[in-house]
Amino acid sequence: MQFKYRYIYLIFLFLTGVWSAESYNLELVSNIESITESNSSSDFGVSDVWGYTDETGIEYAIVGYRYGTFIFDVSSDPSSPLLVADILGPSNGDYYYHRDYKTYNDHLYIVNEMSGADEGMQVIDLSPLPELPPIKRPTYTGISQSHNLWIDEELGYAFIENQYQENVHIVSLQNPDFPYQISSLSYLDGENCHDVFTENNIAYISEGYSYEFGVYDISNILSPVKLASIPSFGYAHNAWLNESGTHLVTGEETVGMTVKIWDIQDLDNINLVGEYLGENSLAHNVHVKGDFIYISHYTTGIKIVDIFNPSDPIEVAAFDTFHDDDNNGFYGCWGAYPFTSNNYIYASDMQYGLFVFAFNNIKAGWIYGRVIDQGFPVSGLEIRSTLNGRTFITDLSGEYSFGFPEGEQEFELYLDGDLISTQNITIYPHQNTEFNILLGLNGDLNGDGIQNILDIILLSSQILLNEYNNSYDLNNDQQLNILDIIILVNIILDI
């Protein structure tokens, strides 16, 4: 098996904190900070977040806190979600109070790493909602503590992270009142398991300090077969498949280790094609919905990254839920849940509670071009976004190229540290667009150093061909017409 490594982002800039986290393209709908009132003295307690939709269409956010699990009705009043259930659970022996959730067939399944009353996998019947509160079913005691679980909805199986020697405990949920074990991954299979994702009879197991993501055929659940191994350069934390099944996104929860995008179409030739890392250099969990990765990114909050082009992932939205700092500590955003039907996103922050966001599916686009001043390329020019502070620099030929969120975006142009102008650039979703920047209305359209009739001929031909080029758009009105010719003639006459 061959692996190709290509580092896209300037990791050095992230590690040295040149950029700080910005919030943009995510609308804050509500923040329930009161959840943290019962946090520990070390200010931990809020953990993962998940979601559920009842038969009437009401959506619920499910979030862990120090003593158990809160369920909030988000739909009835999104600006002030209503607490509809408080499910107590084990609460001793874990500094961070890990809890993990999945829902399946109107039931909520809860695992945690704590000791105390009601150890095991808690089972909650959500079907009475919204008229009546949920009903607690018998707790499954085939395991005690667990960091994580995954439910394969097609198979009806729960894959529960467990301890060596039984690394993954597999349970049938055919009868939620009586879950029963049907298989396991033991000994070397799934060793040091931290997380599981399955689809189409394939399991992708994040194998922690084994430093690999294992790929297993589970079509025979009694005898899983390992198909491939993907390396992890830090702690193999979690993995999520894109919707077309062609690429696997992996996270390593290790300072300086990127979120990676792997082309897995040929399991005998898996290739690393793209990488992303936020400003604090420490990502937590990754989830994929459509062309977007939703990342809970600890102290920099939630990040949304467009992977329409897997080899060039572009951050398109972010919200800094943890406003204390952007250091690489284990604080801030724990979980991000995007799988709602109303475009809401739930995010849990260990210190600042539950957040509800609206996301308008802002896509990435790509822009490229040259910066010209009086016919000469401008190198070392900084193109700085007023949206999120990102800076892009022209090369020795005055050329630039980058991906950015769609829409009309404003950029400030800096040369030698001085602001020289601003420029509006329209980014088109999932398109690559040429946009040349002409500094000063000097009228030298053909770049020969002289403004004369040749430039008028060139401009006129562009107008007649109805071919728009922003370098010729002298009044910057997004169209080429007689007004641009008038400006050019005036420039020439003034010489």
MIMI-156921 format. One record per residue (C-alpha): residue in three letters; y, x, z. Coordinates in steps of 0.2 Angstrom, whole numbers, plus 5000, padded with zeros to 4 digits. Example, Ala and Ser with C-alpha at 12.3 -4.5 7.8 and 13.67 -1.06 7.14 Angstrom:
BEGIN
Ala497850625039/Ser499550685036/
This chain:
BEGIN
Met500050005000/Gln501750074995/Phe503450035004/Lys505150064997/Tyr506550085010/Arg508350055005/Tyr509750045017/Ile511049925011/Tyr512249915026/Leu513250055033/Ile512350065050/Phe513450205056/Leu514950085056/Phe514049955066/Leu513450075079/Thr515150145081/Gly515949975083/Val517149995069/Trp517049805066/Ser517149665079/Ala516349505078/Glu517349365070/Ser517049175070/Tyr517149085053/Asn516348955042/Leu515548865057/Glu516348715065/Leu516148705084/Val515648525088/Ser515248545106/Asn514848665120/Ile513948615135/Glu514348765147/Ser513848665162/Ile512048715159/Thr512448885166/Glu512948815183/Ser511148845189/Asn510949015182/Ser510349155193/Ser511549265202/Ser511349385188/Asp511949255176/Phe510349225167/Gly509349065165/Val509748985148/Ser508449025136/Asp507748955119/Val508348805110/Trp507348685098/Gly507648515091/Tyr506848345088/Thr507248185078/Asp506648015085/Glu506047865074/Thr507847795074/Gly508647955067/Ile509448015083/Glu509348205085/Tyr509048295101/Ala509348475107/Ile508048545118/Val508548695128/Gly507848795142/Tyr508748825159/Arg508348915175/Tyr507248775182/Gly506548695167/Thr507048605151/Phe508548495146/Ile508448365132/Phe510148305125/Asp510548165113/Val511648255100/Ser511848105088/Ser512647965098/Asp514148075103/Pro514048245095/Ser515648305104/Ser514848265121/Pro512948265120/Leu512048155132/Leu510748225144/Val509248115143/Ala507848215151/Asp507648355164/Ile505948425164/Leu505548545178/Gly504448695176/Pro503948855184/Ser505448965189/Asn504849115198/Gly504549295193/Asp505549315177/Tyr507249395177/Tyr507749305160/Tyr506849145163/His505949145146/Arg505448965139/Asp504948925122/Tyr504748765112/Lys503948675098/Thr503848495093/Tyr502348405084/Asn501948225081/Asp503248155094/His502748285107/Leu503648425114/Tyr502548585119/Ile503348705132/Val502748875137/Asn503549005149/Glu503349165157/Met503649105175/Ser502549075190/Gly502548925201/Ala502148735200/Asp501448665184/Glu500948835175/Gly500248815158/Met500848735142/Gln501848575147/Val501548425135/Ile502948295134/Asp502848135125/Leu504448105116/Ser504047935108/Pro504847825121/Leu506547885115/Pro507847825113/Glu507547665124/Leu506547755137/Pro506447925144/Pro505048045139/Ile503348045147/Lys502548195154/Arg500748215149/Pro499448325158/Thr499848515157/Tyr498648625147/Thr498048755159/Gly496948855146/Ile498348985148/Ser499549015162/Gln501149115157/Ser501549145138/His503149205130/Asn502949105114/Leu502048975104/Trp501948915086/Ile501248755079/Asp500548745062/Glu500848555058/Glu499648555043/Leu498248615053/Gly498748535070/Tyr498448695079/Ala499548785092/Phe499548975092/Ile500049035109/Glu500549215113/Asn499349275126/Gln498749435135/Tyr497549565130/Gln496149545127/Glu496449375120/Asn498049415110/Val498249245102/His497549085110/Ile497248945097/Val497248765103/Ser496948605094/Leu498248465097/Gln497248325089/Asn497348235106/Pro498948285115/Asp498248225131/Phe496748345130/Pro497248505120/Tyr495648615118/Gln495448795113/Ile494548815096/Ser494849005093/Ser495749155096/Leu496349325090/Ser495649455101/Tyr495549645104/Leu496249735089/Asp496849575079/Gly498549525084/Glu498649665097/Asn500249655108/Cys500649495100/His502449435103/Asp502649295090/Val501749195077/Phe502249105061/Thr500949025049/Glu500948935033/Asn499648895019/Asn498248965030/Ile499149135032/Ala499749195049/Tyr501149325051/Ile500949405068/Ser502349505076/Glu501349635085/Gly502649705097/Tyr502349885103/Ser500949905090/Tyr502449925078/Glu501849815064/Phe501849635057/Gly500049585054/Val499649465040/Tyr498049365043/Asp496949245033/Ile496649095044/Ser495748985032/Asn494249005043/Ile495048985060/Leu493449045069/Ser493549215060/Pro495349265055/Val495349415042/Lys496749545042/Leu497549555024/Ala498949675026/Ser500149765039/Ile502049785037/Pro502849925048/Ser504049895061/Phe505250035066/Gly505649955082/Tyr504849815093/Ala504049695081/His504849535087/Asn504749395075/Ala504549345057/Trp504849195046/Leu504349165028/Asn505649105015/Glu505348935008/Ser504648994992/Gly503349105001/Thr503949264991/His504849355005/Leu504549385024/Val506049405035/Thr505749515051/Gly506749555066/Glu506449705078/Glu507549665093/Thr507949855095/Val509649935095/Gly510049995077/Met508549915069/Thr508949795055/Val508349625050/Lys507249665035/Ile506749565020/Trp505049605012/Asp504449554995/Ile502649504999/Gln502149424983/Asp500849564981/Leu500049604998/Asp499349764991/Asn501149824987/Ile502349755000/Asn504149814997/Leu505649815008/Val507049744997/Gly508549705009/Glu509249725026/Tyr510649655037/Leu511349695055/Gly512749625064/Glu514149715073/Asn513249745090/Ser511749825081/Leu510549705091/Ala509749555083/His508649435092/Asn507749295083/Val507749255064/His507349085056/Val507449035038/Lys508048875030/Gly508348865012/Asp509249025006/Phe509949055023/Ile509349165038/Tyr509949095055/Ile510049245067/Ser510349235086/His511249395087/Tyr511449415106/Thr513249475110/Thr513949435093/Gly513249255094/Ile512549165079/Lys512449235061/Ile512049145045/Val511549265030/Asp511249205012/Ile509749285004/Phe509849194987/Asn509749374981/Pro508549454994/Ser509049624989/Asp510849594994/Pro510949485009/Ile512749425013/Glu513349355029/Val514249185025/Ala514649115043/Ala514649175061/Phe515149115078/Asp515349235093/Thr514649125107/Phe514749275119/His516649315120/Asp516449455134/Asp516049595122/Asp515049645107/Asn514049785115/Asn512249805112/Gly511549725128/Phe510349585131/Tyr511649455134/Gly512349305123/Cys511549205110/Trp509649185113/Gly509149055100/Ala509748965085/Tyr508948805078/Pro509448745060/Phe508048625056/Thr509048465058/Ser509448335045/Asn511248315049/Asn511848495045/Tyr512048525064/Ile511448695071/Tyr511048715089/Ala511348885098/Ser510848935115/Asp511949065124/Met511249145140/Gln512949145149/Tyr513849005140/Gly512648865137/Leu512148755123/Phe513248755107/Val513248625093/Phe513948675076/Ala514248595059/Phe513848705044/Asn514448665027/Asn513048765018/Ile514348895012/Lys513449004999/Ala513749184994/Gly514449244978/Trp514749414971/Ile516349494964/Tyr516649654955/Gly518049744945/Arg519349884945/Val521049914953/Ile522349974940/Asp524050034944/Gln525150074928/Gly523650104918/Phe522750214931/Pro521250174942/Val521650174961/Ser520350254972/Gly520250234990/Leu521050064990/Glu520549955005/Ile520249775001/Arg520249685018/Ser519749505020/Thr520849395031/Leu519349275034/Asn518249395044/Gly519049565043/Arg517749645031/Thr518449795021/Phe517849855004/Ile518450014996/Thr518650064978/Asp517750214972/Leu518450364962/Ser518550254946/Gly519450114955/Glu517950004954/Tyr517349894968/Ser515949764970/Phe515349654985/Gly514649494990/Phe515649365000/Pro515649185006/Glu516149064992/Gly517848984990/Glu519649044987/Gln519749194998/Glu521349295003/Phe521249485004/Glu522549615009/Leu522649774999/Tyr522949935009/Leu523250105002/Asp523450255014/Gly523450135028/Asp524950035021/Leu524849855016/Ile525449854998/Ser525049674993/Thr523949524995/Gln522749454982/Asn521849284981/Ile520049294973/Thr518949144970/Ile517149174974/Tyr515949064965/Pro514249014974/His512749124968/Gln513749194953/Asn514349364949/Thr516149364943/Glu517249504936/Phe519049514944/Asn520149654940/Ile521649684951/Leu523249744942/Leu524549814954/Gly526249774949/Leu526749674934/Asn526949824922/Gly526349744907/Asp525249884901/Leu523749774897/Asn522749904886/Gly523050044899/Asp523850164886/Gly525350194898/Ile526550104886/Gln527149924887/Asn527349874868/Ile526849754855/Leu525049804856/Asp524949724874/Ile525749564867/Ile524349564853/Leu523049594866/Leu523649454877/Ser523849334862/Ser522149364856/Gln521449324874/Ile522449164874/Leu521849114856/Leu520049154861/Asn520249054877/Glu519449194886/Tyr520149204904/Asn520449384911/Asn521349384927/Ser522149554923/Tyr523149474909/Asp523649324921/Leu525349394924/Asn525949244934/Asn524349224943/Asp524149034939/Gln522249054935/Gln522649024916/Leu523249114901/Asn524649034891/Ile526349054883/Leu527049084901/Asp526149254902/Ile526849304885/Ile528549264891/Ile528349374906/Leu527649514896/Val529049504883/Asn530349514898/Ile529449664905/Ile529549754888/Leu531349704885/Asp531849774902/Ile531249944898/
